[in-house]
Amino acid sequence: MQRVWFLLTALAFLSLFASHGAFAAEENKKPPKKGVLLVAFGTSVPEAKTAYDQVEAAVKKAFPETDVRWAFTSKIIRAKLAKQGKQLDSPETALARMMEEGFTDVAVLSLHVIPGEEFHDLHTNARLFSQMAGGIEHIAVARPLLSSHEDMVQVATALLKKLPPSRKPGDVVLYMGHGSQKHPADAIYAAMNYVFEQLDPNVFVATVDGYPSLEDLLPKVIERKPGKVYLIPFMAVAGDHARNDMAGDSPDSWKSILSGKGLASEPVLSGVAEYPEVVEVWLRHLREVLSGS
């Protein structure tokens, strides 16, 4: 009898504890709160920021009831902006703020061009915020711009429609990508160069810090004997690389190198994020993660 009484008492305590635990879990459950975190390399060039503003406007139009935040992955850019009195968060700091503010669902959109080292760091670190006690319940990271052959064709087609109307037959277009010597995703630039050449044999993509480089493609450019070479950034914004490495007056800028080969050039300082048709590719990636596909 004593044993039966002990078991009944233990069961009562367990039932009470379970009820209290369920009540506490229900009490601690966060109300749904959704957000989008736009993550870019960043820029300290005011004129280049226009491209980011256009992306933000497009995202807000597509998802009007979703809070939109920003983060820059570049420490150098964030430090430059801080000296100007402008505070931009790293992705980790931005996610920590969103966690503190009670966001339950966050979609992270990478505004990088290729899924390189920075994208993979972003993907890894973002996932950790859903694994923390009291963290963000659901985090999805959307793919960067060029993540499939479909993306490449869509982007190339869109950019070719936006070439300067002054371009004449035989003029060469040379896009400047960033490149990544230390990451296999650098191969996407060579693939993109091939896609462009299939659509227009006088359009090329070279990189500042990867393959193909300007030196790799110069023989092809010279072979075309163009009346002019249009230099255009193949980056989200026309930032420091575009304004200095591509269009600057230093001896090692692309404009100067082409001039040394007897080739006239015309820089176009517009990043790819300034074109709605290109932004639509990023938006498609964002829709995919928001829909769970």
C-alpha positions as CSV (number, residue, x, y, z in Angstrom):
1,M,0.0,0.0,0.0
2,Q,2.8,2.4,0.9
3,R,4.4,1.6,-2.4
4,V,1.2,2.5,-4.3
5,W,0.8,5.7,-2.4
6,F,4.4,6.7,-3.3
7,L,3.9,6.0,-7.0
8,L,0.7,8.0,-7.1
9,T,2.4,10.9,-5.3
10,A,5.3,10.8,-7.8
11,L,2.9,10.8,-10.7
12,A,1.1,13.8,-9.4
13,F,4.3,15.7,-9.0
14,L,5.4,14.7,-12.5
15,S,2.1,15.8,-13.9
16,L,2.3,19.1,-12.1
17,F,5.9,19.7,-13.4
18,A,4.9,18.8,-17.0
19,S,2.0,21.2,-16.9
20,H,4.1,24.0,-15.5
21,G,6.8,23.3,-18.2
22,A,4.2,23.4,-21.0
23,F,2.8,26.6,-19.6
24,A,6.3,28.1,-19.5
25,A,7.0,27.0,-23.0
26,E,3.7,28.6,-24.2
27,E,4.5,31.7,-22.2
28,N,8.0,32.1,-23.8
29,K,6.8,31.5,-27.3
30,K,7.5,34.6,-29.4
31,P,4.8,36.2,-31.6
32,P,5.7,35.8,-35.3
33,K,8.0,38.6,-36.6
34,K,9.5,38.4,-40.0
35,G,12.5,40.3,-41.5
36,V,14.8,40.4,-44.4
37,L,18.5,41.1,-43.9
38,L,20.2,42.5,-47.0
39,V,24.0,41.7,-46.9
40,A,26.5,43.3,-49.3
41,F,30.2,43.7,-49.4
42,G,29.5,47.4,-48.9
43,T,30.7,50.8,-50.3
44,S,31.9,54.1,-49.0
45,V,31.2,55.9,-52.3
46,P,28.0,58.0,-51.9
47,E,27.2,57.8,-55.6
48,A,27.5,54.0,-55.6
49,K,25.0,53.7,-52.7
50,T,22.2,54.5,-55.2
51,A,22.3,50.9,-56.3
52,Y,21.7,49.6,-52.8
53,D,18.8,52.0,-52.4
54,Q,17.2,50.6,-55.5
55,V,17.6,47.0,-54.2
56,E,16.0,48.0,-50.9
57,A,13.1,49.7,-52.7
58,A,12.6,46.6,-54.8
59,V,12.6,44.3,-51.8
60,K,10.2,46.5,-49.9
61,K,7.9,46.6,-52.9
62,A,7.9,42.8,-53.2
63,F,7.5,42.2,-49.5
64,P,5.7,45.3,-48.1
65,E,4.9,43.9,-44.7
66,T,8.5,42.6,-43.9
67,D,11.0,44.6,-42.0
68,V,14.2,45.2,-44.1
69,R,17.7,45.6,-42.5
70,W,21.2,46.1,-43.9
71,A,24.7,44.7,-43.1
72,F,28.1,45.0,-44.8
73,T,30.6,42.2,-44.8
74,S,33.7,44.4,-45.3
75,K,35.4,45.6,-42.1
76,I,37.3,48.2,-44.1
77,I,34.1,49.7,-45.5
78,R,32.4,49.7,-42.1
79,A,35.4,51.4,-40.5
80,K,35.4,54.1,-43.3
81,L,31.7,54.8,-42.8
82,A,32.1,54.9,-39.0
83,K,34.7,57.7,-39.4
84,Q,32.0,59.6,-41.4
85,G,29.5,59.0,-38.6
86,K,27.6,56.3,-40.4
87,Q,27.2,53.0,-38.5
88,L,26.7,49.9,-40.5
89,D,26.5,46.5,-38.9
90,S,28.3,43.3,-39.8
91,P,25.9,40.4,-40.6
92,E,26.5,38.9,-37.2
93,T,25.8,42.2,-35.3
94,A,22.6,42.8,-37.4
95,L,21.4,39.2,-36.7
96,A,22.1,39.7,-33.0
97,R,20.0,42.9,-33.0
98,M,17.2,41.1,-34.8
99,M,17.3,38.2,-32.3
100,E,17.2,40.7,-29.4
101,E,14.2,42.4,-31.0
102,G,12.3,39.2,-31.2
103,F,12.4,38.3,-34.9
104,T,11.2,34.7,-35.4
105,D,11.8,34.4,-39.2
106,V,14.6,36.0,-41.1
107,A,15.6,35.7,-44.7
108,V,19.1,36.7,-45.5
109,L,19.7,37.9,-49.1
110,S,23.4,37.9,-50.2
111,L,24.0,40.7,-52.6
112,H,27.4,39.2,-53.5
113,V,27.9,38.3,-57.2
114,I,29.3,34.8,-56.7
115,P,29.0,32.3,-53.8
116,G,32.5,32.8,-52.7
117,E,34.3,32.9,-49.4
118,E,32.3,35.8,-47.9
119,F,29.0,34.1,-48.9
120,H,30.0,30.8,-47.3
121,D,31.0,32.6,-44.1
122,L,27.7,34.4,-44.1
123,H,25.8,31.2,-44.6
124,T,27.6,29.4,-41.8
125,N,27.3,32.2,-39.3
126,A,23.6,32.9,-40.1
127,R,22.6,29.3,-39.4
128,L,24.1,29.5,-35.9
129,F,21.6,32.1,-34.9
130,S,18.8,29.5,-35.3
131,Q,20.6,27.1,-33.1
132,M,21.0,29.3,-30.1
133,A,18.7,29.0,-27.1
134,G,16.2,31.8,-27.6
135,G,17.6,32.5,-31.0
136,I,15.8,33.2,-34.3
137,E,13.5,30.3,-35.0
138,H,13.9,30.2,-38.8
139,I,16.8,31.6,-40.8
140,A,17.1,31.0,-44.6
141,V,20.0,32.4,-46.7
142,A,19.2,33.2,-50.3
143,R,21.8,32.5,-53.0
144,P,23.9,35.3,-54.5
145,L,23.5,36.6,-58.0
146,L,25.2,33.9,-60.1
147,S,24.3,30.6,-58.7
148,S,23.2,28.6,-61.8
149,H,23.4,28.6,-65.5
150,E,19.9,30.1,-65.6
151,D,21.1,33.0,-63.5
152,M,24.1,33.6,-65.8
153,V,21.9,33.7,-69.0
154,Q,19.3,35.9,-67.3
155,V,21.9,38.4,-66.1
156,A,23.9,38.4,-69.3
157,T,20.8,39.0,-71.4
158,A,19.7,41.8,-69.1
159,L,23.1,43.6,-69.2
160,L,23.4,43.4,-72.9
161,K,20.1,45.3,-73.2
162,K,21.6,48.0,-71.0
163,L,24.7,48.7,-73.0
164,P,25.3,52.4,-74.0
165,P,23.3,53.3,-77.2
166,S,26.5,54.9,-78.5
167,R,28.2,51.6,-78.9
168,K,29.0,50.8,-82.6
169,P,29.4,47.5,-84.3
170,G,32.8,46.2,-83.5
171,D,33.2,48.0,-80.2
172,V,34.2,45.8,-77.4
173,V,32.6,45.7,-73.9
174,L,34.8,44.6,-71.0
175,Y,33.2,43.9,-67.7
176,M,35.2,44.1,-64.5
177,G,34.5,41.5,-61.9
178,H,36.2,41.3,-58.5
179,G,37.4,37.7,-58.7
180,S,38.6,35.4,-55.9
181,Q,42.0,33.6,-56.1
182,K,41.3,31.5,-53.0
183,H,37.9,30.2,-53.8
184,P,36.6,27.7,-56.4
185,A,33.6,29.9,-57.1
186,D,36.1,32.1,-59.1
187,A,35.4,29.7,-62.0
188,I,32.0,31.4,-62.4
189,Y,33.7,34.4,-64.0
190,A,35.2,32.2,-66.7
191,A,31.8,30.6,-67.2
192,M,30.1,34.0,-67.4
193,N,32.7,35.1,-69.9
194,Y,31.7,32.1,-72.1
195,V,28.0,32.9,-71.7
196,F,28.6,36.5,-72.8
197,E,30.7,35.4,-75.8
198,Q,27.9,33.1,-77.0
199,L,25.5,36.1,-77.0
200,D,27.9,38.7,-78.3
201,P,31.5,37.8,-79.3
202,N,32.7,41.3,-78.5
203,V,31.7,41.2,-74.8
204,F,34.1,39.8,-72.1
205,V,34.4,39.5,-68.3
206,A,37.8,39.9,-66.7
207,T,38.6,40.2,-63.0
208,V,40.7,42.3,-60.7
209,D,41.8,39.4,-58.4
210,G,40.9,36.2,-60.2
211,Y,40.7,34.4,-63.5
212,P,40.4,35.5,-66.3
213,S,42.4,38.6,-65.7
214,L,42.7,41.6,-68.0
215,E,46.1,40.2,-69.2
216,D,44.4,36.9,-70.1
217,L,41.8,38.6,-72.3
218,L,43.9,41.5,-73.8
219,P,45.0,39.4,-76.8
220,K,41.3,38.8,-77.7
221,V,40.4,42.4,-77.2
222,I,43.3,43.6,-79.4
223,E,42.5,41.0,-82.0
224,R,39.0,42.5,-82.4
225,K,40.6,45.9,-83.4
226,P,37.7,47.8,-81.7
227,G,37.1,51.5,-82.3
228,K,36.3,51.8,-78.5
229,V,36.3,49.6,-75.5
230,Y,33.5,50.2,-73.0
231,L,34.6,49.4,-69.4
232,I,31.7,48.5,-67.1
233,P,31.8,47.1,-63.5
234,F,30.5,43.6,-63.1
235,M,29.9,44.3,-59.4
236,A,26.8,45.2,-57.5
237,V,27.9,48.8,-57.2
238,A,30.4,51.1,-59.0
239,G,32.6,51.5,-56.0
240,D,36.4,52.0,-55.4
241,H,37.4,49.2,-57.8
242,A,35.3,50.6,-60.6
243,R,36.4,54.2,-60.0
244,N,40.1,53.5,-59.4
245,D,41.2,50.1,-60.7
246,M,39.0,50.3,-63.8
247,A,38.4,54.0,-64.7
248,G,41.2,55.7,-62.7
249,D,44.2,57.6,-64.1
250,S,46.9,55.5,-62.4
251,P,49.3,53.6,-64.7
252,D,47.9,50.2,-63.6
253,S,44.2,51.1,-64.2
254,W,42.4,49.2,-66.9
255,K,41.8,52.5,-68.8
256,S,45.5,53.3,-68.7
257,I,46.6,49.8,-69.7
258,L,44.2,49.9,-72.7
259,S,45.5,53.3,-73.6
260,G,49.0,52.0,-73.6
261,K,48.0,49.4,-76.1
262,G,46.5,52.1,-78.4
263,L,42.9,51.4,-77.4
264,A,40.4,54.1,-76.6
265,S,38.1,53.3,-73.8
266,E,35.0,54.7,-72.1
267,P,34.1,53.8,-68.5
268,V,30.5,53.3,-67.5
269,L,30.1,53.8,-63.8
270,S,27.0,51.8,-63.1
271,G,26.8,48.7,-60.9
272,V,24.7,45.7,-61.9
273,A,22.4,46.3,-58.9
274,E,21.2,49.5,-60.7
275,Y,19.4,47.5,-63.3
276,P,15.9,46.2,-62.3
277,E,16.2,43.1,-64.6
278,V,19.3,42.0,-62.7
279,V,17.8,42.8,-59.3
280,E,15.0,40.5,-60.3
281,V,17.4,37.6,-60.2
282,W,18.3,38.4,-56.5
283,L,14.5,38.7,-55.8
284,R,13.8,35.3,-57.3
285,H,16.4,33.8,-55.0
286,L,14.7,35.6,-52.0
287,R,11.3,34.4,-53.0
288,E,12.6,30.8,-53.2
289,V,13.7,30.8,-49.6
290,L,10.7,32.7,-48.3
291,S,8.4,30.2,-50.0
292,G,10.5,27.3,-48.7
293,S,11.3,25.9,-52.2
